[in-house]
Amino acid sequence: MSGDVVNLRQFRKQKARSDKEKKAEQNRIAFGRTKAEKSLTHALNEKAGKALDQGRIERPDDAKD
């Protein structure tokens, strides 16, 4: 019945470190883009918006008296 003796304080600290590292990795993936990548994405979004606006059909406003 003898099991391994575990120091709970050390176990908690190690678990907190690993959880913090997992969250940091997720943040690196989500927010870790270079300025060039951000500006490229912004330029592509603007271009797509302009192309969408060019295809828009304008209707005359219906005058309601």
Wavefront OBJ file of the C-alpha trace (Angstrom):
o trace
v 0.000 0.000 0.000
v 2.923 2.336 -0.133
v 2.540 4.918 -2.846
v 4.641 7.744 -4.072
v 4.764 10.687 -1.732
v 3.894 13.905 -3.525
v 4.521 17.412 -2.279
v 1.238 19.146 -3.046
v 2.761 22.640 -3.065
v 5.233 21.655 -5.764
v 2.526 19.801 -7.691
v 0.248 22.863 -7.654
v 3.065 25.147 -8.793
v 4.015 22.799 -11.629
v 0.400 22.542 -12.764
v 0.028 26.341 -12.678
v 3.205 26.715 -14.775
v 1.998 24.238 -17.377
v -1.458 25.891 -17.550
v 0.169 29.298 -17.946
v 2.412 27.998 -20.731
v -0.572 26.482 -22.582
v -2.423 29.812 -22.414
v 0.691 31.667 -23.604
v 1.007 29.323 -26.581
v -2.617 29.924 -27.532
v -2.078 33.690 -27.287
v 1.044 33.472 -29.465
v -0.992 31.752 -32.150
v -3.952 34.123 -31.879
v -2.206 37.485 -31.441
v 1.412 36.947 -32.449
v 1.332 38.415 -35.924
v 3.956 40.727 -37.329
v 3.168 44.259 -38.434
v 3.589 43.211 -42.063
v 1.027 40.420 -41.661
v -1.440 42.818 -40.016
v -1.032 45.427 -42.738
v -1.415 42.775 -45.467
v -4.655 41.548 -43.910
v -5.914 45.122 -43.612
v -5.078 45.847 -47.272
v -6.803 42.667 -48.462
v -9.924 43.534 -46.451
v -10.019 47.023 -47.951
v -9.612 45.633 -51.467
v -12.439 43.148 -50.937
v -14.670 45.921 -49.575
v -13.997 48.126 -52.587
v -14.737 45.257 -54.989
v -17.999 44.637 -53.169
v -18.972 48.308 -53.366
v -18.211 48.427 -57.091
v -20.794 45.735 -57.752
v -23.490 47.469 -55.744
v -26.567 48.629 -57.644
v -27.845 51.957 -56.436
v -31.576 52.463 -56.424
v -33.261 55.841 -56.473
v -34.856 56.745 -53.175
v -38.596 56.266 -53.117
v -40.147 59.639 -52.317
v -42.994 59.301 -49.855
v -45.163 62.390 -49.478
l 1 2 3 4 5 6 7 8 9 10 11 12 13 14 15 16 17 18 19 20 21 22 23 24 25 26 27 28 29 30 31 32 33 34 35 36 37 38 39 40 41 42 43 44 45 46 47 48 49 50 51 52 53 54 55 56 57 58 59 60 61 62 63 64 65
